[in-house]
């Protein structure tokens, strides 16, 4: 059953409008996102869900390949850290994290490492932040034995959140810093997780808001211009960040600042951020003495 007005649905411009319309129509956010995409792409809901199922399978495969690969990245800066984490949580009972959070951490690193080996990943929303959404939703689904249908629903929620954010801010480290990559990926994952755990529409949006406002100002300063340091490990941190935001929202905790205003703040911060901290590798970690040595060595290999 479609929303009453296709015109209204095509022109939803804010999270405030989105929540209001979804609640009025007695729909979950993923249903609204599905219908928006169905109209804009002129595809049936079934076709879109089949496509999302393919994305889900690719996410699962990227985790598996990332954990099992014995190879470093081409630059040699990364690789096999996910296996170290996975082994730690499988074999060691006395760790600060439980098995679920251990999975989130190892899965997020695994996908990011697979990206650096030029393996197939799902950019969600970008390749540099590709480990966050898959790690969170797949780890939770395994822990709670959740259905594929629920996983697909959660991916629509994640995609819809990312798309609404992208209407206001380019999701690119080169344009707005890593707040627009790992920050938004964490936001997408937080909302998706609340959907996965049967939270309300309000909880989904509050989870997204909590994740995003605590990512504001995150710079993009990759060593040697490669999406490895600090990017890969950052995926691990912001996957846990997403789970934290979701757990807060599921407990009934709300963001004092509304999601739409947080996105506007992200846009303002991105505009104020110097170019040296927006993927240019001209500031931050990228110009530390160690990073400069690494850059020279990588240049000798013909990367730049």
C-alpha positions as CSV (number, residue, x, y, z in Angstrom):
1,X,0.0,0.0,0.0
2,X,1.5,3.3,-1.1
3,X,1.4,6.6,0.7
4,X,-1.6,8.6,-0.2
5,X,0.2,11.3,-2.2
6,X,3.1,10.4,-4.5
7,X,3.9,14.1,-4.8
8,X,4.3,14.4,-1.1
9,X,6.5,11.3,-0.9
10,X,8.8,12.4,-3.7
11,X,9.3,15.8,-2.0
12,X,10.0,14.8,1.6
13,X,12.9,17.1,2.4
14,X,13.7,16.6,6.1
15,X,13.8,14.0,8.8
16,X,11.1,15.9,10.6
17,X,8.8,15.6,7.6
18,X,9.8,12.0,7.2
19,X,8.9,11.0,10.7
20,X,5.6,12.9,10.6
21,X,4.5,11.3,7.3
22,X,5.6,7.8,8.4
23,X,3.7,8.0,11.7
24,X,0.6,9.5,10.0
25,X,0.5,6.6,7.5
26,X,1.3,4.1,10.2
27,X,4.4,3.0,8.4
28,X,8.0,2.1,9.5
29,X,10.7,4.2,8.0
30,X,12.1,1.4,5.9
31,X,8.7,1.2,4.2
32,X,8.7,4.9,3.3
33,X,12.3,4.7,2.0
34,X,11.3,1.7,-0.1
35,X,8.4,3.6,-1.6
36,X,10.5,6.6,-2.3
37,X,13.0,4.5,-4.2
38,X,10.3,2.6,-6.0
39,X,8.8,5.8,-7.4
40,X,12.1,7.5,-8.2
41,X,13.7,4.4,-9.9
42,X,10.4,3.1,-11.4
43,X,11.1,-0.3,-9.9
44,X,8.8,-2.5,-7.9
45,X,9.4,-3.0,-4.2
46,X,10.2,-6.7,-4.9
47,X,12.8,-5.7,-7.4
48,X,14.4,-3.3,-4.9
49,X,14.4,-5.9,-2.2
50,X,16.1,-8.4,-4.5
51,X,18.7,-5.8,-5.2
52,X,19.2,-5.1,-1.5
53,X,19.5,-8.9,-0.9
54,X,22.3,-9.0,-3.4
55,X,24.0,-6.1,-1.5
56,X,23.6,-8.1,1.8
57,X,25.2,-11.2,0.3
58,X,28.1,-9.1,-0.9
59,X,28.5,-7.6,2.6
60,X,28.5,-11.1,4.1
61,X,31.1,-12.3,1.6
62,X,33.4,-9.3,2.2
63,X,33.4,-10.1,5.9
64,X,34.3,-13.7,5.3
65,X,37.0,-12.9,2.8
66,X,38.4,-10.2,5.0
67,X,38.7,-12.5,8.0
68,X,40.2,-15.4,6.0
69,X,42.7,-13.6,3.8
70,X,46.4,-14.1,4.7
71,X,47.5,-11.1,2.6
72,X,48.5,-7.6,3.3
73,X,47.3,-4.6,1.3
74,X,49.3,-3.6,-1.8
75,X,51.0,-0.9,0.2
76,X,51.8,-3.2,3.1
77,X,50.3,-0.8,5.6
78,X,47.3,-3.0,6.5
79,X,45.9,-6.5,6.6
80,X,45.1,-9.4,8.9
81,X,44.3,-7.2,12.0
82,X,40.7,-8.4,11.7
83,X,41.9,-12.0,12.2
84,X,43.8,-11.0,15.3
85,X,40.7,-9.5,16.7
86,X,38.5,-12.4,15.8
87,X,40.9,-14.9,17.3
88,X,41.0,-12.8,20.5
89,X,37.3,-12.9,21.0
90,X,36.9,-16.5,20.0
91,X,39.7,-17.8,22.3
92,X,39.9,-15.3,25.2
93,X,37.1,-15.3,27.7
94,X,38.5,-12.4,29.8
95,X,38.1,-9.4,27.5
96,X,36.4,-6.0,28.1
97,X,34.0,-6.7,25.2
98,X,31.5,-9.4,24.9
99,X,31.3,-11.7,21.8
100,X,28.8,-9.4,20.0
101,X,30.9,-6.3,20.3
102,X,34.0,-8.3,19.4
103,X,32.3,-9.4,16.2
104,X,31.3,-5.8,15.3
105,X,34.9,-4.7,15.8
106,X,36.5,-7.6,13.8
107,X,33.9,-7.6,11.0
108,X,34.3,-3.8,10.4
109,X,38.1,-4.1,10.1
110,X,37.7,-7.2,7.9
111,X,35.6,-5.4,5.3
112,X,37.9,-2.4,5.3
113,X,40.9,-4.6,4.8
114,X,39.2,-6.4,2.0
115,X,38.6,-3.0,0.4
116,X,42.3,-2.3,0.5
117,X,43.1,-5.6,-1.2
118,X,40.8,-4.5,-4.0
119,X,38.2,-7.0,-3.1
120,X,34.5,-6.5,-3.7
121,X,32.7,-4.4,-1.0
122,X,29.5,-2.4,-0.7
123,X,30.3,1.3,-0.4
124,X,27.9,2.4,2.3
125,X,28.0,5.3,1.9
126,X,31.7,5.3,0.7
127,X,34.4,2.7,0.2
128,X,36.4,4.4,3.0
129,X,33.6,3.7,5.5
130,X,32.5,0.4,4.0
131,X,33.0,-1.7,7.2
132,X,30.6,0.0,9.5
133,X,27.1,-0.8,8.3
134,X,27.8,-4.5,7.4
135,X,29.6,-5.1,10.7
136,X,26.9,-3.8,12.9
137,X,23.8,-5.3,11.3
138,X,25.4,-8.7,10.5
139,X,26.9,-9.1,13.9
140,X,23.6,-8.4,15.6
141,X,21.7,-10.6,13.2
142,X,24.0,-13.5,14.0
143,X,23.8,-13.0,17.8
144,X,20.0,-12.8,17.8
145,X,19.3,-15.1,14.9
146,X,17.4,-12.5,13.0
147,X,15.7,-13.1,9.7
148,X,17.0,-12.0,6.3
149,X,13.8,-10.0,5.8
150,X,14.6,-7.9,8.9
151,X,18.2,-7.4,7.6
152,X,16.9,-6.2,4.3
153,X,14.5,-3.8,6.1
154,X,17.4,-2.4,8.1
155,X,19.4,-1.9,5.0
156,X,16.6,0.2,3.5
157,X,16.7,2.3,6.7
158,X,20.4,2.7,6.5
159,X,20.3,3.7,2.8
160,X,17.4,6.1,3.4
161,X,19.3,7.9,6.2
162,X,22.4,8.2,4.1
163,X,20.4,9.5,1.1
164,X,18.7,12.2,3.2
165,X,22.0,13.3,4.7
166,X,23.5,13.4,1.2
167,X,20.7,15.8,0.1
168,X,22.4,18.5,2.2
169,X,26.1,17.4,2.4
170,X,28.3,15.7,-0.1
171,X,29.3,12.3,1.4
172,X,32.9,12.7,0.6
173,X,36.0,13.2,2.8
174,X,37.3,15.5,0.1
175,X,34.3,17.8,0.5
176,X,33.4,17.6,4.2
177,X,35.9,15.5,6.0
178,X,35.5,12.1,7.5
179,X,32.4,13.2,9.4
180,X,30.7,12.8,6.0
181,X,32.1,9.3,5.5
182,X,32.7,7.3,8.8
183,X,30.4,9.7,10.6
184,X,27.5,9.2,8.3
185,X,28.2,5.5,8.0
186,X,27.9,5.3,11.8
187,X,24.7,7.2,11.6
188,X,23.3,4.9,9.0
189,X,24.3,1.8,11.0
190,X,22.8,3.2,14.2
191,X,19.5,3.8,12.6
192,X,19.6,0.4,10.8
193,X,20.3,-1.3,14.1
194,X,17.3,0.3,15.9
195,X,15.2,-0.9,12.9
196,X,16.7,-4.3,13.2
197,X,15.8,-4.4,16.9
198,X,12.2,-3.3,16.3
199,X,12.6,0.2,17.6
200,X,10.1,3.0,16.8
201,X,10.6,5.6,14.0
202,X,11.5,8.1,16.7
203,X,14.1,5.8,18.1
204,X,15.6,5.2,14.6
205,X,16.0,9.0,14.0
206,X,17.3,9.6,17.5
207,X,19.9,6.9,17.1
208,X,21.0,8.5,13.9
209,X,21.1,11.9,15.5
210,X,23.1,10.7,18.5
211,X,25.7,9.0,16.2
212,X,26.1,12.0,13.8
213,X,26.3,14.8,16.4
214,X,29.2,12.9,18.1
215,X,31.0,12.5,14.8
216,X,31.0,16.2,13.9
217,X,34.4,17.7,13.1
218,X,36.0,14.4,12.1
219,X,38.7,15.2,9.7
220,X,40.0,13.2,6.7
221,X,43.8,13.0,6.9
222,X,44.9,9.8,5.2
223,X,48.6,8.8,5.3
224,X,50.2,8.8,1.8
225,X,46.8,9.6,0.3
226,X,45.6,6.0,0.7
227,X,42.4,4.9,2.4
228,X,44.3,2.9,5.1
229,X,45.7,4.9,8.0
230,X,43.7,5.9,10.0
231,X,40.7,4.9,7.9
232,X,40.6,1.1,8.5
233,X,40.9,1.2,12.2
234,X,38.5,4.2,12.3
235,X,35.8,1.8,10.8
236,X,36.2,-0.3,13.9
237,X,35.8,2.6,16.3
238,X,32.8,4.0,14.5
239,X,31.0,0.7,14.2
240,X,31.1,0.5,18.0
241,X,30.1,4.2,18.1
242,X,27.0,3.2,16.0
243,X,26.0,0.4,18.4
244,X,26.4,2.8,21.3
245,X,24.0,5.3,19.7
246,X,21.5,2.6,18.9
247,X,21.6,1.2,22.5
248,X,21.0,4.7,23.9
249,X,18.0,5.3,21.6
250,X,16.5,1.9,22.3
251,X,16.7,2.8,26.0
252,X,14.6,5.9,25.3
253,X,17.4,8.4,25.3
254,X,16.8,11.3,22.8
255,X,19.1,13.7,21.1
256,X,18.4,17.3,22.3
257,X,19.4,18.7,18.9
258,X,17.1,17.4,16.0
259,X,18.6,15.4,13.2
260,X,18.0,18.1,10.6
261,X,19.9,20.7,12.6
262,X,22.8,18.3,13.1
263,X,23.1,17.7,9.4
264,X,23.1,21.5,8.9
265,X,25.9,21.7,11.5
266,X,27.8,19.1,9.6
267,X,27.5,21.1,6.4
268,X,28.7,24.3,8.2
269,X,31.6,22.5,9.8
270,X,32.6,20.9,6.4
271,X,32.6,24.4,4.8
272,X,34.7,25.8,7.6
273,X,37.2,22.8,7.6
274,X,40.5,23.7,5.9
275,X,41.3,21.9,2.7
276,X,44.4,20.4,4.3
277,X,42.1,18.3,6.5
278,X,39.8,17.1,3.6
279,X,41.5,14.1,2.0
280,X,44.4,16.2,0.6
281,X,47.0,14.5,3.0
282,X,48.4,18.0,3.7
283,X,47.6,18.1,7.4
284,X,46.8,16.1,10.5
285,X,48.2,12.6,10.8
286,X,49.3,12.7,7.1
287,X,52.2,15.1,7.8
288,X,53.5,13.6,11.0
289,X,57.2,12.5,10.8
290,X,56.3,8.8,10.6
291,X,53.7,9.4,8.0
292,X,56.1,11.4,5.8
293,X,58.6,8.6,5.9
294,X,55.9,6.1,4.9
295,X,54.8,8.4,2.1
296,X,58.3,8.6,0.7
297,X,58.7,4.8,0.8
298,X,55.3,4.3,-0.9
299,X,56.1,6.9,-3.6
300,X,59.2,4.7,-4.4
301,X,56.8,1.9,-5.1
302,X,55.0,4.0,-7.7
303,X,51.8,4.7,-5.8
304,X,51.7,8.5,-6.3
